[in-house]
Amino acid sequence: MAFTARQTADIETAMADFLARRRPPEEIRDRLDLGWRIEGQSVVIFSIRPSWRDASQKIEEPVAKATYVRIVNRWKIYWQRADLKWHSYPLLPTAAVLDEFLAEVEEDSCCLFWG
């Protein structure tokens, strides 16, 4: 089931605030930028870089994912390993609100999101 219009608006607001704090300076965004999207019940944050093979093409590299579990009213937090699979984030497996997830991604005390 997709997010309601209100939930989508709340997500967009939270993500706009997050990107305002985390995006690189405008003058280098053609070489490194951040983006996000809603995929089903998940919010995925990714970096955007030029392809090393063809600089005119962009590559999206996943950074973090939060999946909303309606039954328990919590967000499950994931990071992507080198095996390209999403794994539960060990320090904070779930968050009560999206802002809690975003704060953990910003802090990245395990260095799993940003490396």
VEXTORVEX-686410 format. One line per 2 residues: their letters; for each residue x, y, z of N, C-alpha, C. Coordinates in nm, 4 decimals, padded with zeros to 6 digits. Last residue first. Example, Ala and Ser with C-alpha at 12.3 -4.5 7.8 and 13.67 -1.06 7.14 Angstrom:
SA> 01.2850,-00.2250,00.7080,01.3670,-00.1060,00.7140,01.2900,00.0030,00.7870; 01.3190,-00.5690,00.7800,01.2300,-00.4500,00.7800,01.3200,-00.3300,00.7800
REM end
This chain:
GW> 03.0599,00.5577,00.4457,03.1903,00.4938,00.4254,03.2986,00.5367,00.5196; 02.8002,00.6371,00.4819,02.8868,00.7246,00.4026,03.0270,00.6700,00.3820
FL> 02.6922,00.4118,00.6236,02.6188,00.4826,00.5196,02.7125,00.5577,00.4257; 02.8755,00.3175,00.8079,02.8179,00.2228,00.7128,02.7447,00.2929,00.5991
CC> 02.9909,00.4320,01.0362,03.0512,00.4543,00.9037,03.0021,00.3540,00.8002; 02.8648,00.4303,01.2752,02.9289,00.3048,01.2339,03.0038,00.3193,01.1013
SD> 02.7516,00.6865,01.2898,02.8538,00.6499,01.3875,02.9241,00.5180,01.3566; 02.5979,00.8759,01.1299,02.6701,00.7610,01.0742,02.7834,00.7141,01.1653
EE> 02.4585,01.1239,01.1288,02.5636,01.0954,01.2280,02.6548,00.9825,01.1803; 02.2802,01.0960,00.9104,02.3726,01.2097,00.9184,02.4886,01.1814,01.0131
VE> 02.1435,00.8643,00.9826,02.2190,00.8666,00.8568,02.3206,00.9804,00.8595; 02.0219,00.9557,01.2178,02.1188,00.8454,01.2246,02.2034,00.8398,01.0972
AL> 01.8516,01.1498,01.1129,01.9547,01.1898,01.2091,02.0627,01.0823,01.2191; 01.6831,00.9872,00.9589,01.7691,01.0849,00.8927,01.8811,01.1329,00.9838
FE> 01.5514,00.8405,01.1637,01.6316,00.7727,01.0618,01.7309,00.8699,00.9977; 01.4186,01.0538,01.2818,01.5121,00.9744,01.3619,01.6061,00.8960,01.2690
DL> 01.2480,01.1359,01.0783,01.3552,01.2263,01.1220,01.4596,01.1543,01.2073; 01.0597,00.9283,01.0677,01.1584,00.9413,00.9602,01.2744,01.0309,01.0022
VA> 01.0138,00.7656,01.3871,00.9790,00.8673,01.2872,01.0912,00.8782,01.1848; 01.1155,00.5423,01.5160,00.9742,00.5763,01.5341,00.9261,00.6750,01.4283
AT> 01.3203,00.2966,01.3615,01.3014,00.4338,01.4101,01.1519,00.4625,01.4187; 01.5340,00.0075,01.3942,01.4080,00.0735,01.3602,01.4052,00.2137,01.4196
PL> 01.8041,-00.0516,01.4465,01.7310,-00.1289,01.3454,01.5985,-00.0661,01.3034; 02.0693,00.0994,01.5098,01.9307,00.1438,01.5233,01.8479,00.0714,01.4180
LP> 02.3057,-00.0426,01.4726,02.2910,00.0468,01.5878,02.1473,00.0897,01.6139; 02.2796,-00.2040,01.2332,02.2961,-00.2636,01.3655,02.2728,-00.1702,01.4849
YS> 02.0409,-00.2091,00.9835,02.1423,-00.1236,01.0449,02.1587,-00.1644,01.1909; 02.0016,-00.4887,00.7740,01.9523,-00.4112,00.8874,02.0674,-00.3332,00.9511
HW> 02.0945,-00.4547,00.4309,02.1091,-00.5214,00.5599,02.0592,-00.4290,00.6700; 02.0528,-00.5102,00.0859,02.0220,-00.4261,00.2005,02.0288,-00.5098,00.3281
KL> 02.3200,-00.5985,-00.1326,02.1953,-00.6319,-00.0645,02.1780,-00.5387,00.0544; 02.5696,-00.5755,-00.2457,02.4586,-00.5021,-00.3074,02.3215,-00.5424,-00.2524
DA> 02.7857,-00.6597,-00.1126,02.7130,-00.7630,-00.1861,02.5893,-00.7071,-00.2571; 02.8670,-00.4434,00.0327,02.9332,-00.4646,-00.0966,02.8654,-00.5736,-00.1784
RQ> 02.5506,-00.3322,00.1758,02.6859,-00.3874,00.1809,02.7418,-00.4001,00.0390; 02.3493,-00.0667,00.2640,02.3820,-00.1603,00.1574,02.5284,-00.2010,00.1655
WY> 02.1233,-00.0488,00.5438,02.2412,-00.0004,00.4718,02.2777,-00.1068,00.3689; 01.8045,00.0383,00.6889,01.8950,-00.0512,00.6168,02.0149,00.0246,00.5613
IK> 01.5454,00.0380,00.9281,01.6602,00.1077,00.8698,01.7579,00.0060,00.8097; 01.1982,00.0627,00.9415,01.3131,-00.0272,00.9461,01.4267,00.0397,00.8694
WR> 00.9825,00.2623,01.1234,01.0661,00.2591,01.0043,01.1803,00.1615,01.0282; 00.6560,00.1796,01.2541,00.7985,00.2089,01.2682,00.8667,00.2000,01.1319
NV> 00.4002,00.0625,01.3021,00.4178,00.2074,01.2969,00.5637,00.2485,01.3223; 00.3440,-00.1991,01.2766,00.4097,-00.1604,01.4021,00.4377,-00.0105,01.4088
IR> 00.2094,-00.1940,01.0294,00.1554,-00.2744,01.1403,00.2152,-00.2346,01.2761; 00.3748,-00.0483,00.8503,00.2509,00.0098,00.9015,00.1989,-00.0626,01.0263
VY> 00.6869,00.0179,00.8187,00.6093,-00.1019,00.8495,00.4843,-00.0542,00.9231; 00.8851,00.1741,00.5808,00.7791,00.1923,00.6791,00.6995,00.0632,00.6938
TA> 01.2270,00.1630,00.5496,01.1015,00.1038,00.5033,00.9976,00.1148,00.6143; 01.4997,00.3410,00.4417,01.4070,00.3224,00.5538,01.2758,00.2724,00.4948
KA> 01.8370,00.3245,00.3404,01.6965,00.3003,00.3095,01.6187,00.2846,00.4399; 02.1333,00.4768,00.1980,02.0528,00.4284,00.3104,01.9087,00.4087,00.2650
VP> 02.2772,00.4847,-00.0485,02.3404,00.5223,00.0776,02.2649,00.4598,00.1946; 02.3368,00.3709,-00.3825,02.2543,00.3744,-00.2624,02.3357,00.4046,-00.1367
EE> 02.4335,00.5642,-00.6442,02.4883,00.4674,-00.5491,02.4082,00.4767,-00.4194; 02.3769,00.6211,-00.9795,02.3200,00.6365,-00.8456,02.3749,00.5263,-00.7576
IK> 02.5499,00.7864,-01.2336,02.5343,00.6623,-01.1584,02.4756,00.6979,-01.0221; 02.5033,00.9409,-01.5523,02.5069,00.9482,-01.4061,02.4843,00.8103,-01.3461
QS> 02.6973,01.0184,-01.8425,02.5947,00.9382,-01.7776,02.6140,00.9438,-01.6257; 02.9147,01.1599,-01.9200,02.7848,01.2190,-01.9527,02.6696,01.1402,-01.8899
AD> 03.1361,01.0064,-01.8636,03.1018,01.1145,-01.7702,02.9684,01.1805,-01.8007; 03.1702,00.6836,-01.8807,03.1142,00.7885,-01.9657,03.0608,00.8986,-01.8749
RW> 03.3009,00.5398,-01.6834,03.3174,00.5019,-01.8247,03.2742,00.6131,-01.9195; 03.2264,00.6420,-01.4466,03.3691,00.6462,-01.4759,03.3963,00.6075,-01.6209
SP> 02.9437,00.8556,-01.4385,02.9985,00.7220,-01.4627,03.1471,00.7348,-01.4947; 02.9047,01.1046,-01.1860,02.9234,01.0678,-01.3269,02.9808,00.9264,-01.3357
RI> 02.6738,01.0399,-00.9135,02.8068,01.0716,-00.9660,02.8113,01.0426,-01.1153; 02.4799,01.0647,-00.6319,02.4762,01.0724,-00.7779,02.6132,01.1202,-00.8251
SF> 02.3652,00.8629,-00.3606,02.4549,00.9646,-00.4148,02.4475,00.9549,-00.5668; 02.0409,00.8225,-00.2055,02.1502,00.7775,-00.2910,02.2388,00.8946,-00.3300
IV> 01.7876,00.6877,-00.0035,01.8807,00.7992,-00.0236,01.9974,00.7459,-00.1056; 01.4550,00.5868,-00.0133,01.5933,00.5505,-00.0444,01.6729,00.6780,-00.0696
VS> 01.1876,00.4786,00.1657,01.2550,00.6011,00.1235,01.4011,00.5634,00.1063; 00.9221,00.2433,00.1003,01.0578,00.2795,00.1406,01.0973,00.4171,00.0905
QG> 00.6990,00.1280,-00.0025,00.6900,00.1774,00.1361,00.8259,00.2217,00.1882; 00.7826,00.2167,-00.3217,00.6839,00.1415,-00.2439,00.6669,00.2034,-00.1065
EI> 01.0187,00.4348,-00.2948,01.0032,00.3076,-00.3658,00.9085,00.2213,-00.2834; 01.0949,00.7684,-00.3284,01.0071,00.6742,-00.2616,00.9951,00.5521,-00.3518
RW> 01.4291,00.8985,-00.3274,01.3028,00.8651,-00.3919,01.2235,00.7725,-00.3013; 01.7014,01.1320,-00.3535,01.6177,01.0376,-00.2789,01.4944,01.0067,-00.3619
GL> 02.0429,01.2446,-00.3783,01.9034,01.2383,-00.4191,01.8285,01.1402,-00.3312; 02.3377,01.4434,-00.4060,02.2527,01.3497,-00.3319,02.1121,01.3560,-00.3863
DL> 02.6407,01.4584,-00.6025,02.5150,01.5132,-00.5511,02.4439,01.4045,-00.4723; 02.9202,01.5411,-00.7850,02.8712,01.4679,-00.6684,02.7461,01.5356,-00.6163
RD> 02.9461,01.6799,-01.0214,03.0396,01.5703,-00.9947,02.9979,01.4836,-00.8766; 02.7582,01.8737,-01.0163,02.7660,01.7977,-01.1414,02.8624,01.6785,-01.1267
RI> 02.8028,01.9923,-00.7708,02.6913,01.8981,-00.7829,02.6890,01.8238,-00.9164; 02.9844,02.1885,-00.7177,03.0362,02.0542,-00.7466,02.9254,01.9506,-00.7675
EE> 02.8455,02.4265,-00.6704,02.9469,02.4262,-00.7763,03.0055,02.2869,-00.8046; 02.6812,02.3796,-00.4482,02.6229,02.3813,-00.5825,02.7280,02.3699,-00.6932
PP> 02.8169,02.1516,-00.2057,02.8008,02.2858,-00.2611,02.7567,02.2800,-00.4077; 02.6139,01.8544,-00.1325,02.7406,01.9256,-00.1530,02.7151,02.0662,-00.2084
RR> 02.3521,01.8144,00.1089,02.3972,01.8225,-00.0310,02.5297,01.8960,-00.0399; 02.2733,01.8321,00.3813,02.3732,01.7343,00.3388,02.4250,01.7468,00.1956
RA> 02.0746,02.0283,00.4293,02.1903,02.0176,00.5188,02.3040,01.9363,00.4590; 01.8938,01.9876,00.2272,01.9443,02.1237,00.2469,02.0687,02.1224,00.3364
LF> 01.8284,01.7205,00.2686,01.9129,01.7563,00.1544,01.9699,01.8972,00.1682; 01.6656,01.7527,00.5007,01.7863,01.6693,00.5036,01.8810,01.7090,00.3903
DA> 01.4558,01.9089,00.3992,01.5388,01.9597,00.5096,01.6718,01.8840,00.5157; 01.3551,01.7293,00.2101,01.4033,01.8606,00.1658,01.4944,01.9218,00.2724
MA> 01.2730,01.5221,00.3773,01.3836,01.4996,00.2844,01.4398,01.6304,00.2308; 01.0605,01.6403,00.5149,01.1761,01.5890,00.5892,01.2965,01.5721,00.4970
TE> 00.8891,01.6965,00.2942,00.9386,01.8038,00.3808,01.0643,01.7596,00.4552; 00.8374,01.4379,00.1955,00.8994,01.5387,00.1092,00.9593,01.6529,00.1907
ID> 00.7083,01.3269,00.4202,00.8350,01.2709,00.3729,00.9094,01.3733,00.2878; 00.4760,01.4841,00.4236,00.5672,01.4848,00.5388,00.7050,01.4322,00.5003
AT> 00.3635,01.4095,00.1767,00.4006,01.5492,00.2007,00.4988,01.5600,00.3174; 00.3159,01.1383,00.2298,00.4070,01.1763,00.1215,00.4543,01.3203,00.1403
QR> 00.1246,01.1623,00.4327,00.2532,01.0988,00.4612,00.3568,01.1373,00.3556; -00.0817,01.2831,00.2823,-00.0242,01.3524,00.3984,00.1134,01.2953,00.4337
AT> -00.1415,01.0856,00.0961,-00.0962,01.2170,00.0487,-00.0287,01.2937,00.1625; -00.0048,00.7721,00.2129,-00.1148,00.8660,00.1926,-00.0562,00.9982,00.1431
FA> 00.1975,00.5322,00.0356,00.1795,00.6322,00.1399,00.0587,00.7192,00.1083; 00.0585,00.2185,-00.0837,00.1364,00.3418,-00.0961,00.1106,00.4345,00.0226
M> 00.0839,-00.1179,00.0000,00.0000,00.0000,00.0000,00.0888,00.1248,00.0000
REM end
